[in-house]
Amino acid sequence: MTKSISRIFLLAGISLLCSIGTPSVASTVLAAHADSVVAALKENGYQAKLEKGDDGSPQIITASGGNKMVMTFSSCTKGDNCEYIELIASWSGTSDADARSAVTKWNGEEHFAAAIYLPKDKYVVLYHYIITGSAGISDSSLIASIEYFDREYVQIGNGLTPAK
Protein backbone atom coordinates (compact mmCIF):
# COMPACT_ATOMS: atom_id res chain seq x y z
CA MET A 1 0.00 0.00 0.00
CA THR A 2 2.85 2.36 0.80
CA LYS A 3 4.30 1.75 -2.67
CA SER A 4 0.92 2.59 -4.24
CA ILE A 5 0.64 5.86 -2.33
CA SER A 6 4.26 6.74 -3.17
CA ARG A 7 3.60 5.98 -6.80
CA ILE A 8 0.46 8.18 -6.79
CA PHE A 9 2.40 11.09 -5.25
CA LEU A 10 5.23 10.58 -7.72
CA LEU A 11 2.84 10.55 -10.69
CA ALA A 12 0.98 13.59 -9.30
CA GLY A 13 4.28 15.44 -8.91
CA ILE A 14 5.36 14.59 -12.45
CA SER A 15 1.96 15.63 -13.76
CA LEU A 16 2.18 18.95 -11.90
CA LEU A 17 5.65 19.64 -13.28
CA CYS A 18 4.50 18.84 -16.81
CA SER A 19 1.49 21.14 -16.49
CA ILE A 20 3.70 24.01 -15.31
CA GLY A 21 5.96 23.65 -18.33
CA THR A 22 9.54 24.61 -18.63
CA PRO A 23 10.68 28.18 -18.25
CA SER A 24 11.63 29.85 -21.48
CA VAL A 25 15.28 30.44 -22.04
CA ALA A 26 16.06 34.06 -22.82
CA SER A 27 17.75 34.79 -26.09
CA THR A 28 21.12 36.50 -26.07
CA VAL A 29 21.29 39.81 -27.89
CA LEU A 30 24.61 41.05 -29.24
CA ALA A 31 25.33 44.33 -31.02
CA ALA A 32 27.86 42.32 -33.03
CA HIS A 33 24.94 40.37 -34.54
CA ALA A 34 22.09 42.64 -35.66
CA ASP A 35 20.03 39.57 -36.55
CA SER A 36 19.92 38.63 -32.83
CA VAL A 37 18.36 42.03 -32.10
CA VAL A 38 15.82 41.62 -34.90
CA ALA A 39 14.92 38.14 -33.59
CA ALA A 40 14.50 39.43 -30.02
CA LEU A 41 12.28 42.28 -31.19
CA LYS A 42 10.08 40.02 -33.31
CA GLU A 43 9.83 37.36 -30.57
CA ASN A 44 8.50 40.07 -28.28
CA GLY A 45 5.87 41.38 -30.70
CA TYR A 46 7.78 44.30 -32.22
CA GLN A 47 8.17 45.05 -35.87
CA ALA A 48 11.79 45.23 -36.93
CA LYS A 49 13.07 46.30 -40.32
CA LEU A 50 16.80 45.74 -40.73
CA GLU A 51 18.53 48.23 -43.02
CA LYS A 52 22.03 49.54 -43.67
CA GLY A 53 23.01 53.05 -42.61
CA ASP A 54 24.97 55.46 -44.78
CA ASP A 55 28.23 54.01 -43.45
CA GLY A 56 27.13 50.41 -44.05
CA SER A 57 26.43 49.71 -40.38
CA PRO A 58 23.16 48.00 -39.50
CA GLN A 59 20.16 49.94 -38.33
CA ILE A 60 16.73 48.71 -37.30
CA ILE A 61 13.52 50.66 -37.72
CA THR A 62 11.06 49.76 -34.96
CA ALA A 63 8.46 51.35 -32.70
CA SER A 64 7.29 51.16 -29.12
CA GLY A 65 3.91 52.41 -27.99
CA GLY A 66 3.32 53.65 -31.54
CA ASN A 67 6.43 55.84 -31.38
CA LYS A 68 8.95 55.29 -34.19
CA MET A 69 12.57 54.81 -33.21
CA VAL A 70 15.75 53.82 -34.95
CA MET A 71 18.31 51.47 -33.49
CA THR A 72 21.72 52.23 -34.95
CA PHE A 73 24.74 50.03 -34.42
CA SER A 74 28.03 51.75 -33.59
CA SER A 75 31.75 51.06 -33.39
CA CYS A 76 31.44 48.55 -36.20
CA THR A 77 34.19 46.99 -38.29
CA LYS A 78 33.24 47.35 -41.95
CA GLY A 79 29.53 47.41 -41.07
CA ASP A 80 29.74 44.31 -38.87
CA ASN A 81 30.85 43.22 -35.38
CA CYS A 82 29.40 46.32 -33.74
CA GLU A 83 30.02 47.10 -30.08
CA TYR A 84 26.86 48.90 -29.01
CA ILE A 85 23.36 49.93 -30.03
CA GLU A 86 21.97 53.44 -29.92
CA LEU A 87 18.23 54.08 -29.60
CA ILE A 88 17.26 57.29 -31.41
CA ALA A 89 13.99 59.21 -31.71
CA SER A 90 13.59 62.69 -33.15
CA TRP A 91 11.17 65.53 -33.65
CA SER A 92 11.06 68.29 -36.24
CA GLY A 93 8.89 71.30 -36.87
CA THR A 94 9.20 72.64 -33.34
CA SER A 95 9.96 76.30 -32.82
CA ASP A 96 13.55 77.11 -31.92
CA ALA A 97 12.50 78.50 -28.52
CA ASP A 98 10.33 75.45 -27.65
CA ALA A 99 13.05 73.01 -28.75
CA ARG A 100 15.79 74.77 -26.77
CA SER A 101 13.54 75.02 -23.72
CA ALA A 102 12.57 71.33 -23.83
CA VAL A 103 16.19 70.17 -24.23
CA THR A 104 17.54 72.52 -21.54
CA LYS A 105 14.86 71.39 -19.08
CA TRP A 106 15.38 67.73 -19.99
CA ASN A 107 19.15 67.78 -19.60
CA GLY A 108 18.85 69.68 -16.31
CA GLU A 109 17.11 66.66 -14.79
CA GLU A 110 18.22 63.06 -14.35
CA HIS A 111 17.05 60.86 -17.21
CA PHE A 112 17.80 57.52 -18.80
CA ALA A 113 18.16 59.12 -22.25
CA ALA A 114 19.91 62.31 -23.31
CA ALA A 115 18.51 65.01 -25.59
CA ILE A 116 20.18 67.39 -28.01
CA TYR A 117 18.89 70.11 -30.30
CA LEU A 118 20.28 70.43 -33.81
CA PRO A 119 19.29 74.00 -34.75
CA LYS A 120 20.66 73.80 -38.29
CA ASP A 121 18.43 70.81 -39.05
CA LYS A 122 15.69 71.92 -36.59
CA TYR A 123 15.59 68.52 -34.90
CA VAL A 124 15.32 67.53 -31.26
CA VAL A 125 16.99 64.15 -30.83
CA LEU A 126 16.59 61.76 -27.90
CA TYR A 127 19.16 58.99 -27.65
CA HIS A 128 20.39 56.23 -25.37
CA TYR A 129 23.18 53.67 -25.69
CA ILE A 130 22.84 49.96 -24.99
CA ILE A 131 26.14 48.19 -24.39
CA THR A 132 25.78 44.47 -25.04
CA GLY A 133 29.38 43.47 -24.37
CA SER A 134 30.94 40.33 -25.75
CA ALA A 135 28.65 38.11 -23.65
CA GLY A 136 25.48 39.90 -24.80
CA ILE A 137 22.35 40.80 -22.87
CA SER A 138 19.05 38.99 -22.53
CA ASP A 139 16.21 39.84 -24.85
CA SER A 140 14.18 40.88 -21.79
CA SER A 141 16.87 43.45 -20.90
CA LEU A 142 16.75 44.79 -24.46
CA ILE A 143 12.95 45.07 -24.38
CA ALA A 144 13.02 46.72 -20.94
CA SER A 145 15.48 49.32 -22.27
CA ILE A 146 13.25 50.01 -25.28
CA GLU A 147 10.14 50.33 -23.11
CA TYR A 148 11.90 52.71 -20.72
CA PHE A 149 13.18 54.75 -23.69
CA ASP A 150 9.61 54.95 -24.99
CA ARG A 151 8.40 56.35 -21.65
CA GLU A 152 11.11 59.01 -21.87
CA TYR A 153 10.12 59.69 -25.50
CA VAL A 154 6.56 60.39 -24.40
CA GLN A 155 7.73 62.58 -21.52
CA ILE A 156 9.98 64.90 -23.55
CA GLY A 157 7.77 64.68 -26.61
CA ASN A 158 4.83 66.53 -25.09
CA GLY A 159 4.52 69.58 -27.33
CA LEU A 160 7.15 68.44 -29.84
CA THR A 161 6.24 67.24 -33.33
CA PRO A 162 7.66 63.79 -34.19
CA ALA A 163 10.04 63.72 -37.16
CA LYS A 164 8.77 61.93 -40.22
N, C-alpha and C positions, 0 to 999 in steps of 0.2 A: 504494500500500500504506500509506503514511503517513497518507493521508486516511482509510482504512478503520480503522486503529488509533485515530486521533484520534476518529473518529465512535463507535467502540466505547466508548472512555473517557468521551466526552461522554454517551452514552446510559446508561452504567453510573452515572455521577455523578448524572444526572437521576433515574434509578431509585432510587438510594440516598436522595436528598433527598426523593423522594415517599414512600418507605417510612418515613422518620423522621417525617414529618408536620410540621405547623406548630405552633409553640408556642402554647398558649392565651393569650389576652389577658385579663389580670385585669380584673375588673369594678371600677368605682369605687363606693365606699360613701360616702354623705353622710348626716349626721344630719339635714340639711334635707329629705331624701327617705327616709322610713321604708321605702318600697317597695324601695329599693335594698338596704337591710339585709335585708329579708325574702328578696329574690332571692338575695343572697349566701349566706344561711344555707341556703336550700333547695338551691342549686347545690352546696353542700358537704355535703349529706346530713343537715342538721338540720331538725327540725320548727320551724315558726315561725308563731305565731298572732298576728296584728296586732289590737290592741284600742285603745281610747281610755281614758286615765286619767281620774281624777276631774276634772282641770282641762282635759280635752279634748286633751291632748298624746298622741302615739302611745306605745304600749308594746307590746313583743313578748314573748310567753311562749315560752320555748325550754328546752332542756336540753343538757347536755354530760356525757358519762360517766354518764348516768342521773340527774344532779343538776339539778333544776329551777332555773331562774333567770329573772329578769325583766330586760328591757332597757327602761329608761325613757328618754325623750327630754326634754332640758332646754333652758332658755333659748329657748323657742319663742314665736313670734308668733301668737297666736290658734290654738294647737294645730298650727302648721305652721312650716316654716323653722327647725327647731331647730338649735342650735349644737353640742351634744354628746350622747353616749349614756352612760348609767350602767348598769353591770352590777350587779345586786342579787341576793343569796341570803340566806335567813334561816332561823333555827331558833327553835322555841318549845318550851316544856315542860322547859326546863333549869332546874335549881335556881339561885337567885340567886348563891350562892357559886361554883358551877361556871361560870356565865356570866361573872361578873366576873373570875374567875381566867383564863379562856380569853382574854378580850378584853385584859386587862392584859398577859398574856404575849405575845399576838400583837402588840400595838401597841408593845411594848418591843423588838421585833426589826424588821429591815428586811424589808418585804413589798411586793409589787405592789399588793395590795388592802388597804384599811383596814377595821377592825372597830369597831362600836359596840355598846353594850348599852342597850336601852330598857327599864329596870326596870318602868315603868308598864305596858307592854304585854307584858313578859317575852319579848322577842325579842332575839336576837343577830343583827346584820345585817352582812354582808360586802359591800363595794361597791368599785367601781373606775370611773373615768371614761375614756371614749375620746373624744378630740378629733379630729374628722374634718377640721376646717378647711374653707375654701371650695373647695379643690381635691379634697377627699376622701381616702380611704385605699383601698388595694387590699383586695379581699375576703380575700386570704391574710393580711393584717395583722389584719383583723377576727377571722378564725378563730383566728389565733395568740393574740390577746388573750383570746378566750373559752376556749381550751384552757388557757392559763396560769391564768386565773381559776378554772377548774375544779380545777386541781391545788391551788390555795390553798384552795378550798372544802373539798376532801377533808382537807387538812392541819389546818385549824382545826376542821373538823366532827367530828373524832374525839371521841366522847363527847357531842356535842350532838345533839339531836333536830331533824331538818329540819321547818320550818314547813309546814303543809298549804296 
